[in-house]
Amino acid sequence: MKKRLRITGIVFGIIAVLVIVGGVIYKSKYPYGWSHCCINGVMGALEMYAEENGGRYPAGESCPEASLSLLCRSNYLDAYTIRGMIVSEKTAKAALDSGGLLGPDSCGWHYADGLTRADDPRIALLYCKQALGHNGEKTKDGGRQVVFVGDGGIKWISGDEWPAFLEEQKALLAKRTGRAKTGAPLVNAVIELPNGRQVDSLDTSYTLQEKEAGASFSGNGTSSGSSL
């Protein structure tokens, strides 16, 4: 009986050690826990917001995190995704429920406030505040994904590249143009009706035929919609 109890105690001891070791390994790999606060989803939400707000990304609140959380007010994102990978969903949800906006301690995304689609596509719009991978894991090269303005998409910036990347961002932000700051389009157009009247928008069904030609290219296409 004593021998059996001794063996049982050894087994439980081994299990306890394995659990502890496993926890240490897990914590070292996922310092803030496993998550899937998909940066692709945040990028998509930012682009949808800009599409509906004259090319301007969320801005105007007390801090960048508060401006970013306007995506929740517009129902583009939920608390789980807007929290980022270093903040708990509970913390973000409490902040959203109490005041409707996030702050530096309730959002794990670094967000560049006040940018527009007219900005240089080399300017970073969003990235994780810590060097973590897509699921919250520590990255081998100390890098992270970065969302760039408009057509800049998402790129991986390694830890070795990070200092130079931050310096480049400072330089690019210092060179922002007035057009970029307001989000003004490169071209303004007016619609001329058959009677000669000119308008800047038209709330009616339309069909638009496009033709383009150059020294080494040509093309045409047709599009339609309910407003122009």
C-alpha positions in Angstrom: 0.0 0.0 0.0 2.8 2.4 1.0 4.7 1.5 -2.2 1.6 2.1 -4.3 1.1 5.5 -2.6 4.8 6.3 -3.2 4.4 5.5 -7.0 1.2 7.5 -7.2 3.0 10.5 -5.6 5.9 10.2 -8.0 3.4 10.2 -11.0 1.6 13.2 -9.7 4.9 14.9 -9.1 6.0 14.3 -12.7 2.7 15.6 -14.0 3.0 18.7 -12.0 6.5 19.4 -13.3 5.3 18.8 -16.9 2.4 21.2 -16.4 4.7 23.9 -14.9 7.3 23.4 -17.7 4.6 23.5 -20.3 3.2 26.7 -18.9 6.7 28.3 -18.9 7.2 27.3 -22.6 3.7 28.6 -23.5 4.3 31.9 -21.7 7.7 32.3 -23.4 6.1 31.8 -26.8 2.9 33.7 -26.2 3.8 36.4 -23.6 0.3 37.9 -23.7 -1.6 34.7 -24.6 -2.7 33.2 -27.9 -5.0 35.5 -29.9 -6.2 36.1 -33.4 -6.8 39.9 -33.4 -6.3 39.8 -37.1 -4.4 42.8 -38.5 -6.0 42.1 -41.9 -9.4 42.6 -40.4 -8.4 46.0 -38.9 -6.9 47.1 -42.2 -10.1 46.2 -44.0 -12.2 48.1 -41.4 -9.9 51.2 -41.8 -10.3 51.1 -45.5 -14.1 50.8 -45.3 -14.2 53.7 -42.9 -12.0 55.8 -45.2 -14.3 54.9 -48.2 -17.3 56.3 -46.3 -15.5 59.4 -44.9 -14.0 61.1 -47.9 -10.7 59.2 -47.8 -10.0 60.1 -44.2 -9.1 57.4 -41.6 -10.5 57.7 -38.0 -9.2 60.8 -36.3 -10.0 63.7 -34.0 -10.3 62.1 -30.6 -8.2 62.6 -27.5 -5.5 60.0 -28.5 -4.8 57.7 -31.4 -6.3 54.7 -29.6 -9.5 56.7 -29.1 -9.7 57.6 -32.7 -9.1 54.0 -33.8 -12.0 52.8 -31.6 -14.3 54.9 -33.8 -14.3 51.7 -35.9 -16.3 50.1 -33.1 -18.8 52.9 -33.0 -19.3 52.4 -36.7 -19.7 48.7 -36.2 -16.7 47.8 -38.3 -14.9 45.9 -35.5 -15.7 44.4 -32.1 -13.8 44.6 -28.8 -11.9 41.3 -29.4 -10.1 42.6 -32.5 -9.8 46.3 -31.6 -8.0 45.4 -28.4 -4.8 44.2 -30.2 -2.6 41.3 -29.0 -1.3 42.7 -25.7 -4.6 43.8 -24.0 -7.4 41.5 -22.8 -10.8 41.6 -24.4 -12.3 42.2 -21.0 -10.2 45.4 -20.6 -11.1 46.7 -24.1 -14.8 45.9 -23.6 -14.9 47.7 -20.3 -13.4 50.8 -21.8 -15.8 50.7 -24.8 -18.9 50.1 -22.6 -18.0 52.8 -20.1 -17.0 55.7 -22.4 -17.2 54.3 -25.9 -13.5 55.0 -26.6 -10.2 53.2 -25.9 -7.0 54.6 -24.5 -3.3 53.7 -24.5 -3.9 51.1 -21.7 -6.9 49.5 -23.4 -5.6 49.1 -27.0 -2.6 47.1 -28.2 -2.4 48.7 -31.6 -0.1 51.6 -32.5 -2.2 53.8 -34.8 -1.1 56.9 -36.7 -3.9 59.4 -36.2 -5.0 61.8 -38.8 -3.8 60.1 -42.0 -5.8 60.0 -45.3 -5.7 57.9 -48.5 -4.0 60.9 -50.1 -0.9 60.2 -47.9 2.3 58.6 -49.1 1.7 54.8 -49.2 5.0 54.3 -47.5 3.6 55.8 -44.3 2.6 53.2 -41.6 -1.0 53.4 -40.5 -1.1 50.5 -37.9 1.1 47.9 -36.2 1.2 46.0 -32.9 2.9 47.9 -30.0 5.0 44.8 -29.3 7.0 42.6 -31.7 4.5 39.7 -32.0 3.4 37.5 -34.8 -0.1 37.0 -36.3 -1.4 34.9 -33.3 0.4 36.8 -30.5 3.6 34.7 -30.6 7.1 36.1 -30.2 8.8 36.4 -33.5 12.1 34.9 -34.3 13.5 38.0 -36.0 11.8 40.5 -33.6 9.7 41.8 -36.4 6.0 42.5 -36.9 3.4 43.2 -39.5 2.7 46.8 -40.5 -0.3 48.2 -42.3 0.5 51.0 -44.7 -1.7 53.8 -46.1 -4.0 52.9 -49.0 -2.4 50.7 -51.6 0.6 50.2 -49.3 -0.9 47.0 -48.0 0.7 44.9 -45.2 4.4 44.3 -44.9 6.7 42.5 -42.5 9.4 44.7 -40.8 12.1 42.7 -39.1 13.6 43.7 -35.8 16.9 44.6 -37.5 15.0 46.9 -39.9 12.9 48.4 -37.1 15.1 51.4 -36.0 15.6 52.5 -39.6 11.9 52.0 -40.3 11.0 54.4 -37.4 13.4 57.0 -38.6 11.9 56.8 -42.1 8.4 57.2 -40.6 9.4 60.4 -38.8 10.8 61.8 -42.1 7.7 60.9 -44.1 5.3 62.3 -41.6 7.3 65.6 -41.5 6.9 65.9 -45.4 3.1 65.5 -45.4 1.4 67.8 -47.9 -1.6 69.9 -47.4 -3.6 67.7 -49.8 -2.6 64.7 -47.8 -3.7 66.2 -44.6 -7.2 67.1 -45.9 -7.5 63.9 -48.0 -8.3 66.0 -51.1 -8.4 64.0 -54.4 -5.8 64.4 -57.1 -8.6 65.3 -59.6 -11.9 67.0 -59.2 -14.6 66.4 -61.8 -18.0 67.8 -62.6 -20.9 66.1 -64.5 -22.3 68.0 -67.4 -25.9 67.1 -68.2 -27.3 67.1 -71.8 -28.9 70.5 -71.1 -25.5 72.0 -70.2 -26.1 72.1 -66.5 -23.1 71.1 -64.4 -23.3 69.2 -61.1 -20.8 67.5 -58.8 -23.0 64.5 -58.0 -26.1 62.8 -59.4 -28.5 60.6 -57.5 -29.8 58.4 -60.4 -29.0 55.2 -62.3 -26.1 55.5 -64.7 -23.8 53.7 -67.1 -20.3 54.9 -67.5 -18.1 54.0 -70.5 -14.4 54.5 -70.1 -11.7 54.6 -72.7 -8.0 55.2 -72.2 -5.0 55.2 -74.6 -1.3 55.9 -74.4 1.9 55.3 -76.3 2.1 51.6 -75.3 -1.4 50.8 -74.0 -5.1 51.2 -74.6 -8.3 49.9 -73.0 -12.0 50.5 -72.4 -14.6 49.4 -69.9 -18.1 50.0 -68.7 -19.5 50.4 -65.1 -22.9 51.3 -63.7 -24.5 52.2 -60.4 -27.3 54.1 -58.7 -25.4 57.4 -57.9 -22.6 59.3 -59.4 
